Amino acid sequence: MSVQDNYKNFPNNLFEPESIRVDGCTYKLYRARFNNLFTLYEYLKSNPKTNDDIFDRLASVTNDSDFAGKPYPEAVEDLVGDIDPGYEEFLKLQSDLKRATKGKVHKYKLVRTVAGGHLNIPAYCAGSPLCYETEEKITKPKFVSLHVSLSYYWGTTKTQVLHRAIIITNIIKALEQAGYSVNLNTFELCEKDGELVYIVVQIKQHGGRLNMSALYKTLCHVEFLRRILFRILETMCVRKSWSNGYGSTCSEEFTRETLKLGKNDIFFDQPREMGIRGESLATDFENAIYHLNLQDKIDVEKAKREFRKDTKILSKRRY
């Protein structure tokens, strides 16, 4: 059995590589997709063949816990297992940050009634009981797409990862409370010597409920990248020297161009690019909001006050 067989055995998760053009350059794109954490769990538990020609050392297993978090077997089981105690602390860090401005579109439609409004002469002459017309306001939510990079450079700390997760979930809740319909795209896009790896782990879609436990498992722990996503990469038929660092996280500009993101789509970059340093949650939140240009939708000062109160919660958290 070779790594190429993974593409035959898991056709809904792995897709044959293709050549694409980005900014005038040609890249070989390798794609994987998982519609939820259970699908991802099933894939990993099926023990797909690893690409031993490229990955002579499987970092998903051999990296130490100080860097990569829980051991690989535990990280896999956590995808579908009970939430750890840190989840309750995580929920306490969700604040009410909505502003008065609502993300809704108001339209009007013409309706016929038996009384009130304006008399429709043709309908009246025809003897129709619904001979009056009036306008009714229709309220529809605005749609916004959020794209979250699941990868980050090797020097990113666990606290930076946690702070970004808290910031992302608070922004999503604030937008939803303000009437926006949020689509959330969570993915890894990395590059190595002209090869691109694009791994999508779907958490939320338009109209779907915000699954806080799935967000927690995906965003809060470094093992999701350094164990789970590393293992997916190890089962793909890449040909370049990915074992040397497991690729570089693509920039926002490159990602927007590659994935054809809309100009109004919100992109959550790796922590350091958003000014998230992991020292102060209040400061990190403010830096992130201004980086995203969301200060007109999020009450920054209120959030900073709330997050300063939560310093004790974060200081007690264990990794």
Secondary structure by P-SEA (a helix, b strand, c coil): ccccccccccccccccbbbbbccccccbbbbbbbccaaaaaaaaaacccccccccccccccccccccccccaaaaaaacccccccaaaaaaaaccccccccccbbbbbbbbbccccccccaaaaaacccccbbbbbbbbbbbbbbbbbbccccccccaaaaaaaaaaaaaaaaaaaaaccbbbbbbbbbbbcccbbbbbbbcccccccccaaaaaaaccccccccccaaaaaaaacccccccccccbbbbcaaaaaaaacccccccccccccccccccccaaaaaaaaaaaaccccccaaaaaaaaaaaaaaaaaaccc
